[in-house]
């Protein structure tokens, strides 16, 4: 009785030892790697603007107060527009040196204001207003405007592209199966990559033109353009004979 039990244990261990290589060989038989991609041009529905003010002063505390006054006046204007959101402010200072003596002769401060909006007309008008004299008769300058697809809109488009890419993946898998004279195919693994959206598009020319003459500057024409949203589905299939 004891000998029969030992034989059963030995047989089970033998089968367990063989199951790993057998399964591995089965999975590696007629395995094909392939991918499918779907893309779509999507209209940019969000604009991101960066404005700044730069001032000089011999006293860093007085300099910070001047810059902050201009930023505070600009933020107040932004809050009055419900369709334009503030992305935050920033402030940096650095010493200014005399080119001849290399000695420090003052300080230079830079304050930045970031804005986001889906209302291009409202943002365009506000950008023109912020470049007019604000606190202390100082206006802001426009450094950069970029366009992009909002997260909500991007998620919606990506979900649609995932369906298209998965369908295309299965069509390619079936094409491979037919050319290999297979009776069917089994999907081993699938990866979905949605990190293929083109970055926000800059508008440097308009930014330079606006900053060249802050007083009496006309509102910039904002044209969002398009961004390409792409989804790639990759994976492996096993063609069954």
C-alpha positions as CSV (number, residue, x, y, z in Angstrom):
1,X,0.0,0.0,0.0
2,X,2.8,2.3,0.9
3,X,4.7,1.4,-2.3
4,X,1.6,2.3,-4.5
5,X,1.3,5.7,-2.7
6,X,5.0,6.4,-3.4
7,X,4.5,5.6,-7.1
8,X,1.5,8.0,-7.3
9,X,3.6,10.7,-5.8
10,X,6.5,10.1,-8.1
11,X,4.1,10.1,-11.1
12,X,2.6,13.4,-10.0
13,X,6.0,15.0,-9.6
14,X,7.1,13.8,-13.0
15,X,4.0,15.3,-14.6
16,X,4.5,18.6,-12.7
17,X,8.1,18.7,-14.0
18,X,7.0,18.2,-17.6
19,X,4.1,20.6,-17.5
20,X,6.3,23.7,-17.5
21,X,8.3,23.0,-20.7
22,X,5.2,21.6,-22.4
23,X,3.2,24.7,-21.8
24,X,6.1,26.9,-22.8
25,X,6.5,25.0,-26.0
26,X,2.8,25.2,-26.7
27,X,2.8,29.0,-26.2
28,X,5.9,29.4,-28.4
29,X,4.4,27.5,-31.3
30,X,3.0,29.7,-34.2
31,X,3.2,32.9,-32.1
32,X,3.1,36.1,-34.1
33,X,3.6,39.7,-32.8
34,X,1.7,42.4,-34.5
35,X,0.2,45.9,-33.9
36,X,-2.4,48.3,-35.2
37,X,-2.7,52.0,-34.9
38,X,-5.6,54.5,-35.2
39,X,-5.2,58.3,-35.4
40,X,-7.4,61.3,-35.7
41,X,-6.9,65.0,-36.1
42,X,-8.7,66.7,-33.2
43,X,-9.4,70.4,-32.9
44,X,-7.6,72.1,-30.0
45,X,-10.2,73.4,-27.6
46,X,-7.9,74.9,-24.9
47,X,-5.4,77.7,-25.0
48,X,-2.6,78.2,-22.5
49,X,-1.0,81.7,-22.2
50,X,2.1,82.9,-20.3
51,X,2.5,86.6,-19.4
52,X,5.3,88.3,-17.5
53,X,6.5,91.6,-16.1
54,X,10.2,92.4,-15.6
55,X,11.4,95.4,-13.5
56,X,14.7,96.7,-12.1
57,X,15.4,98.3,-8.7
58,X,18.2,98.7,-6.3
59,X,16.1,97.5,-3.4
60,X,14.9,93.9,-3.7
61,X,12.0,94.4,-1.3
62,X,10.8,97.4,-3.2
63,X,11.3,95.5,-6.5
64,X,9.2,92.6,-5.2
65,X,6.4,95.0,-4.1
66,X,6.3,96.6,-7.6
67,X,6.1,93.3,-9.4
68,X,3.5,91.9,-7.0
69,X,1.3,94.9,-7.5
70,X,1.3,94.4,-11.2
71,X,0.6,90.7,-10.7
72,X,-2.2,91.4,-8.3
73,X,-3.9,93.8,-10.7
74,X,-3.7,91.3,-13.5
75,X,-5.1,88.5,-11.3
76,X,-8.0,90.7,-10.4
77,X,-8.8,91.3,-14.0
78,X,-8.6,87.5,-14.7
79,X,-11.0,86.7,-11.8
80,X,-13.6,89.1,-13.4
81,X,-13.7,86.9,-16.5
82,X,-15.5,83.6,-15.7
83,X,-14.3,81.7,-18.8
84,X,-10.6,82.3,-18.2
85,X,-8.8,80.5,-15.4
86,X,-5.5,81.4,-13.7
87,X,-2.9,78.7,-13.8
88,X,-0.9,80.4,-11.0
89,X,1.8,83.0,-10.6
90,X,5.6,82.9,-10.2
91,X,8.3,85.3,-9.1
92,X,12.1,85.2,-9.4
93,X,14.8,87.7,-8.8
94,X,18.4,87.9,-9.8
95,X,21.3,90.4,-9.5
96,X,22.2,92.9,-12.2
97,X,25.9,93.6,-12.7
98,X,27.7,96.5,-14.4
99,X,29.2,95.3,-17.7
100,X,32.4,97.4,-17.1
101,X,33.1,97.0,-13.4
102,X,31.4,93.6,-12.9
103,X,30.0,94.9,-9.7
104,X,26.4,94.4,-8.7
105,X,24.3,97.6,-9.3
106,X,20.8,96.4,-8.6
107,X,18.2,93.6,-8.9
108,X,15.9,92.4,-11.6
109,X,12.6,90.7,-10.8
110,X,10.3,88.7,-13.1
111,X,6.7,87.9,-12.3
112,X,4.8,85.4,-14.4
113,X,1.1,84.7,-14.8
114,X,-0.3,81.6,-16.5
115,X,-3.8,81.5,-18.0
116,X,-6.0,78.7,-19.4
117,X,-9.2,79.0,-21.3
118,X,-11.5,77.3,-23.8
119,X,-13.0,80.7,-24.7
120,X,-10.5,81.9,-27.3
121,X,-12.3,85.2,-27.9
122,X,-12.5,86.1,-24.2
123,X,-8.8,85.1,-23.7
124,X,-7.7,87.2,-26.7
125,X,-9.5,90.3,-25.4
126,X,-8.1,89.7,-21.9
127,X,-4.5,89.4,-23.2
128,X,-4.8,92.7,-24.9
129,X,-6.1,94.4,-21.7
130,X,-3.4,92.9,-19.5
131,X,-0.7,94.5,-21.8
132,X,-2.1,97.9,-21.0
133,X,-0.7,99.9,-18.0
134,X,-1.9,98.2,-14.8
135,X,-0.5,99.0,-11.3
136,X,2.2,101.6,-11.2
137,X,1.6,102.2,-14.9
138,X,3.2,98.9,-15.8
139,X,1.6,96.3,-18.1
140,X,2.4,92.7,-18.7
141,X,4.0,91.2,-21.7
142,X,2.9,88.1,-23.6
143,X,5.6,85.4,-23.7
144,X,3.8,82.5,-25.2
145,X,0.5,81.0,-26.3
146,X,0.0,77.3,-26.7
147,X,-3.0,75.2,-27.8
148,X,-4.0,71.7,-26.8
149,X,-6.8,69.2,-26.4
150,X,-8.6,69.2,-23.0
151,X,-8.4,66.1,-20.9
152,X,-12.2,65.4,-21.2
153,X,-12.1,65.7,-25.0
154,X,-8.9,63.6,-25.3
155,X,-10.3,60.8,-23.2
156,X,-13.4,60.7,-25.3
157,X,-11.4,60.5,-28.6
158,X,-9.0,57.9,-27.1
159,X,-11.8,55.6,-26.1
160,X,-13.2,55.7,-29.7
161,X,-9.7,55.1,-31.1
162,X,-9.1,52.1,-28.7
163,X,-12.2,50.4,-30.2
164,X,-11.0,51.1,-33.7
165,X,-7.5,49.9,-33.0
166,X,-8.7,46.7,-31.3
167,X,-10.9,46.0,-34.3
168,X,-7.9,46.6,-36.6
169,X,-5.8,44.3,-34.5
170,X,-8.2,41.4,-34.8
171,X,-8.5,42.0,-38.5
172,X,-4.7,41.8,-38.9
173,X,-4.7,38.7,-36.7
174,X,-7.2,37.0,-38.9
175,X,-5.2,38.0,-42.0
176,X,-2.1,36.3,-40.5
177,X,-4.2,33.3,-39.6
178,X,-5.5,32.9,-43.2
179,X,-2.1,33.2,-44.7
180,X,-0.8,30.6,-42.3
181,X,-3.6,28.2,-43.2
182,X,-4.7,28.2,-39.5
183,X,-8.1,27.2,-38.2
184,X,-8.2,30.0,-35.8
185,X,-6.1,32.2,-33.5
186,X,-5.8,32.8,-29.7
187,X,-4.8,36.2,-28.3
188,X,-1.9,35.7,-25.9
189,X,-1.5,39.3,-24.7
190,X,-2.5,42.8,-25.7
191,X,-1.0,46.3,-24.9
192,X,-2.8,49.6,-25.4
193,X,-0.7,52.7,-25.7
194,X,-2.5,56.1,-25.6
195,X,0.6,58.2,-25.0
196,X,0.7,59.4,-28.6
197,X,-0.9,62.8,-28.5
198,X,1.0,65.6,-30.1
199,X,2.1,68.3,-27.6
200,X,0.5,71.7,-27.4
201,X,1.2,73.9,-30.4
202,X,3.1,77.1,-29.6
203,X,2.4,80.5,-31.1
204,X,5.8,82.3,-30.8
205,X,5.4,84.8,-33.6
206,X,2.3,86.4,-32.2
207,X,3.9,86.4,-28.7
208,X,6.9,88.4,-30.0
209,X,4.7,90.8,-31.9
210,X,2.5,91.5,-28.8
211,X,5.5,92.0,-26.5
212,X,7.1,94.5,-28.8
213,X,4.6,97.2,-28.1
214,X,2.6,96.7,-24.9
215,X,0.9,100.1,-24.9
216,X,-2.1,100.1,-27.3
217,X,-1.6,96.6,-28.3
218,X,-4.5,95.0,-30.2
219,X,-5.8,91.6,-28.9
220,X,-4.0,88.7,-30.6
221,X,-5.9,86.5,-33.1
222,X,-6.1,83.1,-31.5
223,X,-6.4,80.1,-33.9
224,X,-6.3,76.8,-32.0
225,X,-5.5,74.5,-35.0
226,X,-5.5,70.7,-34.6
227,X,-3.6,68.0,-32.6
228,X,-3.2,64.4,-33.7
229,X,-4.4,61.8,-31.2
230,X,-3.2,58.3,-31.7
231,X,-3.7,54.9,-30.1
232,X,-1.5,51.9,-30.7
233,X,-2.6,48.3,-29.8
234,X,0.2,45.7,-29.9
235,X,0.3,42.1,-28.8
236,X,0.9,38.5,-29.6
237,X,-1.4,35.8,-31.0
238,X,-1.0,32.1,-31.5
239,X,-2.2,30.7,-34.8
240,X,-4.0,27.4,-34.3
241,X,-3.6,24.7,-36.9
